Amino acid sequence: MTISANLLNDRKTYVTHLECGLEGDRYEADAVQTLSRAKRPLLVRYDLQALADELSREELAARPSGLWRYREFLPVRETCNIVSLGECETPLIRLSKLETGSGQLLTKDEGRLPTGSFKARGLCLAVSMAKELGISKVAMPTNGNAGAALAAYASRAGMQTFVFCPEDTPEVNVREIAAQGAKVWRVNGLINDCGRIVGEGKSTCDWFDFSTLKEPYRIEGKKTMGLELADQMGWQVPDVIFYPTGGGTGLIGMWKAFNELKQIGWLTGKLPRMVAVQSTGCAPMVKAYEAGERHAPLWEKAHTIASGIRVPVAVGDFLILDAVRQSNGFATAVEDSAISAALTEVADREGFLMCPEGAATYAAWKQELATGRVSPDETCVLFNCASGLKYPLSAAQATLDCTQPIDYSSLLN
Ligand SMILES: *Cc1c(COP(=O)(O)O)cnc(C)c1O
């Protein structure tokens, strides 16, 4: 796809510097950066005042929708460095049959993005910035969707790409990574074991480490979920956001977006309560949240059918937990059986096929209506972060013999 004409003339960005998310110390923006000296994620900072002086919501509304509508909130300096596969605006779909009060239940369907998941937002930005900074060889540990998005964008940018995933990663993910020009290996461990391989291989293979939050720009891409959601709702926000949380880039990015919008006065009033949803088989954030901790130690023997949130340890743990607490949200875990039931219920009643991670947010919403932590009168947005078609589905067994007479009335039962 081509970036629309009105964005082709080079715009400056408003990036001033990067800053350690934990310590707040400053780093130069136009240089290759990884983690901070404290080994924590770097956050991109902007001259938001200048941005607000030069950009209006009316100007924004006149542009085509999609991720690049928010160009000024993003770090890419030269338009020629943008690597795009057509990052469309994802729809907000109301699930009215499932509502139980006056609040709306909406799902934001990120499965419409290139490579079928919201990982496209992050990797679109991260690869564009890698191109801008002259990086030509990249490596990543992944549970599937991030690797697929990296492979797509990095191949498009002409970068060599190396991807490591747990051996039980959904088959379609491993194949799409390979098809999209990356070298991919199945590893007999979890994502943190794959991450160790990427880290250890750096000295020999000289690749750039694209692990979640170990480079600063994926968050900026994920931030567009928050910008887009507020824009779609008429510069309003829902009461509660349920977000399937693995490494947490999406939750951290959205919270950053809402705060930037608040700073420039485009959002006023209460920000959404951010709810981090995990599986009971891998719930490090929930455990830390309940214990009142700011960091979450590694979760042993992590397992869940929602592979995208099977992340036993997260380098941005404190950013997730800070966002949850500052927003008056919470972290909660659901059983895998509730995830499966949720997937079936939403598909069957609303015709909307969620991915297991998305289904986890619906299961969590129901669970928290029952506990009273969420009210049926609150408007809630569930993030469906990938297309349900990327995952193995339940078998459909029925057959018909077309060489024999068919008892049509029996089909109605
Ligand atoms: C990666 C992924 C998640 C978790 O996203 P984070 O922002 O890294 O926490 C959730 N759902 C799906 C489908 C994913 O691919």
Ligand as a Chemical Component Dictionary entry (heavy atoms), coordinates in Angstrom:
data_LIG
# 
_chem_comp.id                   LIG 
_chem_comp.type                 NON-POLYMER 
_chem_comp.pdbx_formal_charge   0 
_chem_comp.three_letter_code    LIG 
# 
loop_
_chem_comp_atom.comp_id 
_chem_comp_atom.atom_id 
_chem_comp_atom.alt_atom_id 
_chem_comp_atom.type_symbol 
_chem_comp_atom.charge 
_chem_comp_atom.model_Cartn_x 
_chem_comp_atom.model_Cartn_y 
_chem_comp_atom.model_Cartn_z 
_chem_comp_atom.pdbx_ordinal 
LIG C1 C1 C 0 1.177  -10.985 21.961 1  
LIG C2 C2 C 0 -0.233 -11.224 22.173 2  
LIG C3 C3 C 0 -0.864 -10.815 23.355 3  
LIG C4 C4 C 0 -0.120 -10.154 24.490 4  
LIG O1 O1 O 0 0.314  -8.874  24.120 5  
LIG P1 P1 P 0 1.268  -7.982  24.992 6  
LIG O2 O2 O 0 0.910  -6.599  24.614 7  
LIG O3 O3 O 0 2.659  -8.328  24.610 8  
LIG O4 O4 O 0 0.986  -8.262  26.426 9  
LIG C5 C5 C 0 -2.232 -11.011 23.455 10 
LIG N1 N1 N 0 -2.930 -11.608 22.479 11 
LIG C6 C6 C 0 -2.352 -12.012 21.334 12 
LIG C7 C7 C 0 -3.192 -12.669 20.292 13 
LIG C8 C8 C 0 -0.993 -11.835 21.141 14 
LIG O5 O5 O 0 -0.430 -12.230 19.996 15 
# 
loop_
_chem_comp_bond.comp_id 
_chem_comp_bond.atom_id_1 
_chem_comp_bond.atom_id_2 
_chem_comp_bond.value_order 
_chem_comp_bond.pdbx_ordinal 
LIG C1 C2 SING 1  
LIG C2 C3 SING 2  
LIG C2 C8 DOUB 3  
LIG C3 C4 SING 4  
LIG C3 C5 DOUB 5  
LIG C4 O1 SING 6  
LIG O1 P1 SING 7  
LIG P1 O2 DOUB 8  
LIG P1 O3 SING 9  
LIG P1 O4 SING 10 
LIG C5 N1 SING 11 
LIG N1 C6 DOUB 12 
LIG C6 C7 SING 13 
LIG C6 C8 SING 14 
LIG C8 O5 SING 15 
# 
